[in-house]
Amino acid sequence: MTDRIFEMHWICPGCGGECRGRDERCNGPNGQAGCGAARPASVRFFLPGAAPEVTDPELVADALSGPDWTCDHCGGANNGGASSCASCGNARDARDAATPTRLHAPGEMPSTGAAAAPVRPSRRMAEASPAPDAGDGRMFAWILGICALLILVAGWLILGYSSETRVTVTALPWTRTIAIEELKTLHEDGWSVPAGARVTDRDRRIRSWRNVLDHYETRTRSVTRQVADGTESYACGMQDMGNGYARERTCSRTRYRSVQDTETYQEPVYRNEPVWDTFYEWDIDRWVKVRSPEAHGDGEPRQWPEAVATGDRERVGPRQETLSAALRDENGVVWVEGLREASWRRLERGTQITVERDIFGSLQSIRAADGHPIVLN
């Protein structure tokens, strides 16, 4: 497969018309009409989307004559095969610059004059072309700004908003309990015996299961392989030849085809195997809470309930105290439990204190009448 050749176009800087690549002066897209302006040395060619392949032998020879060159003496454009300037007759030498060639990847060849080389529009074109409306951009910026402001306000309301109200302390309830524990003999079981236990029975049991490789089995399966099947040609790019023509570069690559094969493989087969261990039963003495005497009141004084252990197998266990406060506002009474003793002592019935709530009404903080924070456990 040989490289195909296409004729490119260029945009006249004088009238803005589209011209054939072969023309060194503006003659229009069909070579029949134009302003006659010379093709500039800095011309950028482009390939129209519907450009036909060049097959005429003379045009093919013109394309293969090499890139055009610009006369260093008069600035005239000349065909690549010319040995002297068509405008001034000066012989071509090393100072005469050749139009550069460019290799474009597939799909990257400029297809319009604007993509190839934007030209300065004429005054008539500039007057007819409306300027872009900057109002649309400003409106979009305003919308984005308003949205950002709404998000910030919503975040402040949810995370940072709080309100303070004055409430009255109406009660300071407290509760004190003491656990009475009894040493009882408990019967337990499990895989490991705790310290101090007396084993009463043991046996072997399945504790878990595990997969163990048992054997391999021979199996077959269908697989698809890609095998070389000769070569193929494909268009791998377009070359701007620097003279108004473009050549489609042709490359070759290995062609592959799919082949279905059957292969044999070894598949592992596993079996479930039990994991045996010793399971125990035992008796053990543990302290168990059997009752909890309780005392409660409102404010000082506070006292612990009477706690008496009866017999050698009972004892007085840990003590626990819960301090609370009842706070009243226009919406009713709010109970606050789990106050630290120092904070609870700062509160007095009948006094007003300050509470802070978030946007959802949940209690955030409490300050006593003297301004000290009330701390929860």
C-alpha positions in Angstrom: 0.0 0.0 0.0 1.6 3.3 -1.1 1.2 6.6 0.6 -1.7 8.7 -0.6 -1.3 12.4 -1.4 -4.0 15.1 -0.8 -4.0 18.8 -1.7 -4.2 21.2 1.2 -5.6 24.7 1.4 -4.5 28.0 2.9 -6.2 31.2 4.0 -5.4 34.4 2.1 -4.3 37.1 4.6 -5.5 39.8 2.2 -9.2 38.8 1.6 -9.6 35.9 4.0 -10.5 33.6 1.1 -9.7 29.9 1.0 -7.0 29.0 -1.6 -5.6 25.8 -3.1 -2.3 24.6 -1.7 -0.6 24.6 -5.2 -1.3 28.3 -5.7 1.4 30.8 -4.7 -1.1 33.6 -5.1 -4.7 34.0 -4.0 -6.8 32.4 -6.7 -9.8 31.1 -4.6 -10.6 27.5 -3.8 -11.1 26.5 -7.4 -8.3 28.5 -8.9 -10.7 30.9 -10.7 -11.2 33.9 -8.4 -9.2 35.6 -5.8 -7.5 38.9 -4.8 -4.1 37.9 -6.2 -2.3 38.5 -2.9 1.0 36.5 -2.6 1.0 33.5 -0.3 3.0 34.5 2.8 6.2 32.8 3.8 4.6 32.0 7.2 1.6 30.2 5.6 0.0 27.4 7.5 -1.7 24.8 5.4 -4.8 22.8 6.4 -6.5 19.7 5.0 -10.3 20.1 4.3 -12.3 17.2 5.5 -13.6 16.3 2.1 -10.3 16.7 0.2 -10.0 14.1 -2.6 -6.8 12.1 -3.2 -4.4 13.6 -5.7 -4.0 11.2 -8.7 -3.0 13.5 -11.5 0.6 12.7 -12.4 1.6 16.3 -12.8 0.2 17.2 -9.4 1.8 14.2 -7.8 5.1 15.2 -9.3 4.6 18.7 -7.9 3.9 17.3 -4.5 7.0 15.2 -4.5 9.2 18.0 -5.7 10.0 19.0 -2.1 8.9 21.8 0.2 8.4 25.3 -1.1 11.1 27.8 -0.4 11.2 31.6 0.1 13.7 33.8 -1.7 16.0 35.5 0.7 16.5 38.4 -1.8 12.9 39.4 -2.6 10.7 37.3 -0.3 9.0 35.6 -3.1 7.5 32.0 -2.7 8.8 29.3 -5.0 8.1 25.7 -5.9 10.3 23.1 -4.3 11.7 22.0 -7.6 12.7 25.6 -8.8 16.4 26.4 -8.9 15.9 30.2 -9.1 13.3 32.7 -7.8 10.3 33.1 -10.1 9.9 36.7 -9.0 13.5 38.1 -9.2 15.5 35.4 -10.8 17.9 35.1 -8.0 19.6 31.7 -7.8 18.5 29.5 -4.9 21.2 29.2 -2.2 21.5 28.1 1.4 20.0 31.4 2.7 16.7 30.7 1.1 14.5 29.1 3.8 12.4 26.0 3.0 8.9 25.8 4.3 9.0 23.4 7.3 7.3 20.0 7.0 5.2 18.7 9.9 4.2 15.2 10.9 0.8 14.9 12.5 -0.6 12.0 14.4 -3.9 10.5 13.2 -6.7 13.0 13.8 -4.4 15.9 14.6 -4.0 17.4 11.1 -5.6 20.9 11.0 -8.8 20.7 9.0 -9.8 24.4 9.0 -8.1 27.6 8.4 -8.7 28.8 11.9 -7.1 25.6 13.4 -4.1 26.0 11.0 -3.3 29.6 11.5 -5.8 32.2 12.8 -5.5 35.3 10.6 -6.3 38.9 11.5 -9.9 39.5 10.3 -10.5 42.4 8.0 -12.2 45.5 9.3 -15.5 44.5 7.6 -15.3 41.1 9.3 -14.5 42.6 12.7 -17.5 44.9 12.5 -19.8 42.1 11.5 -18.6 39.7 14.3 -20.4 40.4 17.6 -18.2 40.6 20.7 -18.7 37.8 23.2 -21.2 38.7 25.8 -19.4 39.2 29.1 -22.7 39.4 31.0 -23.1 35.6 30.8 -19.8 35.0 32.6 -20.6 37.6 35.3 -24.0 36.0 35.9 -22.4 32.5 36.3 -19.9 34.0 38.7 -22.8 35.6 40.7 -24.6 32.3 40.9 -21.5 30.5 42.1 -20.9 33.1 44.7 -24.5 32.9 46.1 -24.3 29.1 46.3 -21.0 29.3 48.2 -22.5 31.9 50.6 -25.6 29.7 51.2 -23.3 26.7 52.0 -21.3 28.8 54.4 -24.4 30.1 56.2 -25.8 26.6 56.4 -22.6 25.2 57.9 -22.5 28.0 60.5 -26.1 27.3 61.5 -25.5 23.6 61.9 -22.0 23.6 63.4 -21.5 27.0 65.0 -24.9 28.3 66.0 -25.8 28.3 69.7 -28.2 30.2 71.9 -28.1 31.0 75.6 -31.1 31.0 77.9 -31.6 31.5 81.7 -33.1 28.6 83.6 -34.0 28.1 87.3 -32.6 25.3 89.4 -35.7 23.6 91.0 -34.2 20.5 92.5 -30.8 18.9 93.2 -31.6 15.1 93.5 -29.0 12.6 94.5 -28.9 8.8 94.8 -26.4 6.7 96.7 -26.2 2.9 96.4 -24.0 0.2 98.0 -23.6 -3.3 96.5 -23.8 -6.3 98.8 -22.0 -9.2 97.2 -22.2 -12.9 98.0 -19.5 -15.5 97.3 -21.2 -18.1 95.2 -20.0 -21.3 93.6 -20.8 -21.1 89.9 -20.6 -23.9 87.3 -19.0 -22.8 84.0 -17.5 -24.3 80.9 -15.2 -23.4 78.1 -12.0 -24.1 76.2 -9.7 -22.6 78.8 -9.9 -22.8 82.6 -9.6 -19.6 84.6 -7.3 -19.3 87.7 -8.8 -20.7 90.9 -11.3 -23.0 89.1 -11.8 -26.6 90.0 -12.2 -28.8 86.9 -15.1 -31.2 87.2 -15.1 -32.7 83.7 -13.3 -32.6 80.4 -13.7 -34.2 76.9 -12.5 -33.8 73.3 -14.6 -31.8 71.0 -14.4 -30.3 67.5 -13.4 -26.7 68.1 -13.2 -25.6 64.4 -12.8 -26.8 60.8 -10.0 -26.2 58.3 -9.6 -26.9 54.6 -6.8 -29.4 53.9 -5.5 -30.2 50.4 -6.6 -33.7 49.6 -5.6 -34.4 46.0 -5.5 -32.9 42.5 -7.8 -33.7 39.6 -7.0 -33.3 35.9 -9.4 -31.1 34.1 -9.5 -29.3 30.7 -10.7 -25.9 29.7 -11.0 -23.8 26.5 -8.6 -20.9 26.1 -8.2 -18.2 23.4 -4.8 -17.3 22.1 -3.7 -14.6 19.8 -1.3 -15.8 17.1 0.5 -13.8 14.4 -1.2 -14.0 11.0 0.9 -11.9 8.6 1.1 -8.1 8.5 -1.4 -5.3 7.7 -1.0 -1.7 6.6 -2.7 1.2 8.3 -2.7 5.0 8.2 -0.3 6.1 10.9 -0.4 9.9 10.4 -0.4 12.8 8.0 2.6 14.7 6.8 2.4 18.4 5.8 4.9 18.4 2.9 5.5 22.1 3.2 4.3 22.8 -0.4 0.5 22.7 -0.2 0.2 19.0 -0.2 -0.2 16.4 2.5 0.9 12.7 2.4 -0.9 10.0 4.3 1.8 8.0 6.0 1.3 4.2 5.8 2.8 1.9 8.4 2.7 -1.8 8.8 2.0 -4.0 11.8 1.6 -7.6 12.7 -1.9 -8.9 12.3 -3.2 -11.4 14.8 -6.1 -13.9 14.8 -7.8 -15.7 17.6 -7.3 -19.4 18.1 -9.3 -21.6 20.4 -7.3 -24.2 22.2 -8.0 -26.8 24.9 -5.5 -27.0 27.7 -5.1 -29.4 30.6 -4.6 -28.3 34.2 -4.5 -29.7 37.7 -7.3 -28.4 40.0 -6.7 -28.8 43.8 -9.4 -30.6 45.7 -9.8 -29.8 49.5 -11.5 -31.6 52.3 -12.9 -30.2 55.6 -10.9 -31.5 58.5 -12.0 -31.1 62.2 -9.7 -29.4 64.7 -10.0 -31.1 68.0 -9.4 -29.6 71.4 -10.2 -30.2 75.1 -13.4 -28.7 76.4 -13.6 -28.2 80.2 -16.3 -27.9 82.9 -15.4 -26.4 86.3 -16.7 -24.9 89.5 -15.4 -21.5 90.6 -16.2 -19.1 93.5 -17.2 -15.6 92.3 -18.5 -12.6 94.1 -22.0 -11.8 92.8 -24.1 -8.8 93.6 -27.2 -9.9 95.5 -28.8 -6.6 96.6 -28.2 -2.9 96.5 -29.4 -0.7 99.4 -30.3 2.8 98.2 -30.6 6.3 99.7 -31.8 9.3 97.8 -32.7 12.9 98.6 -32.8 16.5 97.3 -29.8 18.7 98.2 -27.7 18.5 101.3 -27.2 16.6 103.6 -26.4 13.4 101.9 -25.9 10.0 103.6 -25.1 6.5 102.6 -27.7 3.8 103.1 -27.2 1.2 105.8 -25.3 -1.8 104.3 -24.8 -4.9 106.4 -23.1 -8.1 105.2 -24.7 -11.2 106.8 -22.6 -14.3 107.2 -19.1 -15.2 106.2 -19.9 -15.4 102.4 -21.2 -11.8 102.1 -19.3 -8.6 101.8 -19.9 -4.9 101.3 -19.1 -4.0 97.7 -18.4 -0.8 95.7 -20.4 2.4 96.3 -21.9 4.5 93.7 -23.4 8.1 93.7 -25.4 9.9 91.0 -25.8 13.7 91.3 -28.5 15.4 89.2 -30.2 18.8 88.7 -33.7 19.8 87.6 -33.7 23.0 85.4 -36.9 24.8 84.5 -37.5 27.3 81.7 -40.5 28.4 79.7 -40.7 25.0 78.0 -40.7 22.9 81.1 -38.2 21.0 83.2 -34.9 19.5 82.0 -33.2 16.9 84.0 -29.4 16.8 83.9 -27.8 13.7 85.3 -24.2 12.7 86.0 -22.8 16.0 87.5 -19.4 16.1 89.1 -19.6 16.8 92.9 -17.7 20.1 92.7 -20.2 21.4 90.0 -23.2 20.0 91.8 -22.2 21.9 95.0 -22.1 25.2 93.0 -25.9 24.9 92.3 -28.5 26.1 94.7 -32.3 25.6 94.4 -34.1 28.7 93.3 -31.1 30.3 91.6 -30.9 31.1 87.9 -28.1 29.7 85.7 -27.2 29.9 82.0 -27.5 27.0 79.6 -26.3 26.9 75.9 -28.2 24.9 73.2 -27.3 24.2 69.6 -29.6 24.8 66.6 -31.4 21.5 67.4 -32.1 22.4 71.0 -29.6 19.9 72.5 -27.8 21.0 75.7 -24.2 22.1 75.0 -23.0 23.6 78.2 -24.1 24.9 81.7 -22.7 27.8 83.7 -23.5 28.4 87.4 -24.6 31.7 88.7 -21.0 32.7 89.4 -20.0 31.9 85.8 -18.2 28.7 86.5 -18.8 25.8 84.1 -20.9 22.9 85.3 -19.0 19.7 84.4 -20.7 16.4 83.6 -19.0 13.0 84.4 
